[in-house]
């Protein structure tokens, strides 16, 4: 299966949105920090669901099995 979704780009767009909300006064510092932690967790969960075929080359982690 081919993935046409760039998880890191998605993350960066979401991060920029949160920073813009902070600059506009919609979020305070604590709310921003909490939202960024949730966003990082969402990225980690998303990457864990990918099959890993996007990791190629000698630095790619070895799979057991």
Secondary structure as the mmCIF struct_conf table of DSSP 4:
data_model
#
loop_
_struct_conf.conf_type_id
_struct_conf.id
_struct_conf.beg_label_comp_id
_struct_conf.beg_label_asym_id
_struct_conf.beg_label_seq_id
_struct_conf.end_label_comp_id
_struct_conf.end_label_asym_id
_struct_conf.end_label_seq_id
HELX_RH_AL_P HELX_RH_AL_P1 UNK A 7 UNK A 23
TURN_TY1_P TURN_TY1_P1 UNK A 24 UNK A 25
BEND BEND1 UNK A 26 UNK A 27
HELX_RH_AL_P HELX_RH_AL_P2 UNK A 29 UNK A 49
BEND BEND2 UNK A 50 UNK A 50
BEND BEND3 UNK A 52 UNK A 52
TURN_TY1_P TURN_TY1_P2 UNK A 53 UNK A 54
BEND BEND4 UNK A 57 UNK A 57
TURN_TY1_P TURN_TY1_P3 UNK A 58 UNK A 59
BEND BEND5 UNK A 60 UNK A 60
HELX_LH_PP_P HELX_LH_PP_P1 UNK A 61 UNK A 64
#
